Amino acid sequence: MENLMYKSTRGSKNYLTSSEAIKRGLAEDGGLYMPTSIPKIDLDFIGSMVDAPYSERAFKVLSLYLTDYDSRTLHEICEKAYSAERFVGGAAPVYSLNEKTDVLELWHGPTCAFKDMALQIMPMLLSEALKMTGEKNDALILVATSGDTGKAALEGYRDVDKIRIMVFYPENGVSAMQKLQMASQEGNNVNVVAIKGNFDDAQTGVKEIFASKEIAHKLLEKNTFLSSANSINWGRLVPQVAYYFSAYCDMVKAKRIKLGDRISVVVPTGNFGNIFAAHLARAMGLPIKKLICASNKNSVLTDFIEKGVYDKNREFYTTISPSMDILVSSNVERLLSLIAGEEGTADYMTALKNEGKYVLSDEQKDAVKAGFGAGFTTEEETAETIKETFEKYGYLIDTHTAVAMKCAKEYIGSGNGEQVLVVSTASPYKFASSVIEALGKKCELEAVLAPEELEALSGKEIPLPLVKLHEKRIRFDKSIEKTEMADEVLKF
Ligand SMILES: *Cc1c(COP(=O)(O)O)cnc(C)c1O
C-alpha cells in the first residue's frame, strides 16, 4: 500500500510522509500539514471497535493516517500512551447526563485536561519519527500555551531522549493552578518562561521564532532543530480524531444510539484543534450531523461561522475559561484548506496577518454553515451553567465544559432531536476557584488550595495529579518581554 502523504495548507508542492510532517511541525511556507486525502471508513469499521479498549480504537484510527509507521510499533505506542497508569479509570469515558445529552470526559490523564489525550502519545510519535528519518540532531519543542497545553506537553516530553522542551505562557492569562503546575514541572530537559502579554503574543512570538532562518541556523550549530507541540503539529491533532470514534462506540455500546445514527457534537473551542479533529472524523465517515463550535466572550469564531467573516480586530477578554481566550485560532487554516483551496488559504492568511481580517465568499460561507453551528456564552452564563448542572444532576463541570454545555442546551432547546455529545475538556478541579464561585460560594482559601475547598463543597474527589500540588517546589519563575523570546530560546 502506498503511504498517505502530507502537504502544506498553503500549497507548496513538497509532499512528506507523516513521520516527516510530525518532525517538522510547521511547513516551510508557514502553512500547516494536512493529508493529501482523508481516509474513508464504513460502519463495519466502527462496529468492529465497539467492544475494543481505547488503545485499540486509537490504533485503528491512527493506522489510517500514520501509514509509514511500523504497525507493531504503532500498536505498542498506543497501548503505552493510553495505559491505565497514565489514564486512571480509562482514557475517554462517556457520561450520560440526561436523555438527550452525553458528555465525553477527556481529562482523565496526568494533567487533568484534554491536551493529555494527544500529548501523552505525541512524544512517542516524534521520538519514533526521529528514528525513522535518521535524524542526527536533537529536537527542541517550543510551545506557546494558554495554560493546559504547556503542562500537558511538559509532562509528555519530560526526560524523553534527544528532545528538549521550552514553554511560554502569558503571565496573567492562566489560572493559579495552571501556573503552579508548570512552575513546579520536573524533568531535566524542560524550561518554562512567562511572557508579559496575552496568549496571542506568546503564539505570535513562537511562530516568528519558527519562521526565522537565522535562529534555525544558530540552533543547528548546536545540533538542535525546532519542532512544535501546539495543535499546529499534525502529531498533536491526529490522536484527537480517535476519541470521537471512541465516544461514538461507547454511545452505541451503552445503547444511547444505534450504529449508524447521527449525533451532534459540541466542542468548547480555542485554537480550533479539537473541533477540527471532529470534522476529520466526520469527513472519514463517522455519523456526525452538526459540529457546534462553543466560544466564550472572545467570540471571534461564532462570527466566523455565522457570518463568514474572520475579524481579530476586537477587544481581547480574559475570562474564567482561559484556555479558550484566543483571537487567532490556528487550526481554522486547516478547514480553510478544505473549502477554499491552498491558494485561497494562503491569501486569507496573508490578509489575516496584514489586516487582521478576511471574508469568505458566499459559497465558502455556506460550506462552513452546512457542517458547523456556533454559539458563545457570557461569563455569567458560564457560571450559571456550572451551578445549574451541579444542582440538577449532581455533575460537576469546569468553566470550559460549561461553555459547551450551555450551547448544547440551546441547540437541543431549538428542536434538534439527535443525541448530543458535549466535549468536556478539563477537570473542574483544575479551575477550582472559578467553579466554587460559580456554585455561589466564596473562595475562602488562596487559589492553590481551592481544590480542597471544592472537594469539601461538592463531595467529589480531587483527581490524584492535583492533590498536594501546592506543596511542590517552584523551579521556574522567570518573566520576560515578548521581544526577548528568541534570546531566551538560544540561551536554553
Ligand atoms: C485547549 C483547551 C481548549 C481549546 O481547545 P482547542 O483545540 O484549542 O480548540 C478548551 N478547553 C480546555 C480546558 C483546553 O485546555
The ligand as a MOL file (V3000), in Angstrom:
LIG
                    3D

  0  0  0     0  0            999 V3000
M  V30 BEGIN CTAB
M  V30 COUNTS 15 15 0 0 0
M  V30 BEGIN ATOM
M  V30 1 C -7.0170 23.8270 24.9070 0
M  V30 2 C -8.3140 23.8070 25.5780 0
M  V30 3 C -9.4860 24.1220 24.8840 0
M  V30 4 C -9.4690 24.5600 23.4460 0
M  V30 5 O -9.1550 23.5100 22.5700 0
M  V30 6 P -8.7200 23.8440 21.0730 0
M  V30 7 O -8.3130 22.5320 20.4890 0
M  V30 8 O -7.5690 24.7880 21.1580 0
M  V30 9 O -9.8920 24.4390 20.3930 0
M  V30 10 C -10.6880 24.0260 25.5660 0
M  V30 11 N -10.7340 23.6670 26.8650 0
M  V30 12 C -9.6210 23.3690 27.5690 0
M  V30 13 C -9.7530 23.0130 29.0020 0
M  V30 14 C -8.3790 23.4180 26.9480 0
M  V30 15 O -7.2970 23.1160 27.6530 0
M  V30 END ATOM
M  V30 BEGIN BOND
M  V30 1 1 1 2
M  V30 2 1 2 3
M  V30 3 2 2 14
M  V30 4 1 3 4
M  V30 5 2 3 10
M  V30 6 1 4 5
M  V30 7 1 5 6
M  V30 8 2 6 7
M  V30 9 1 6 8
M  V30 10 1 6 9
M  V30 11 1 10 11
M  V30 12 2 11 12
M  V30 13 1 12 13
M  V30 14 1 12 14
M  V30 15 1 14 15
M  V30 END BOND
M  V30 END CTAB
M  END
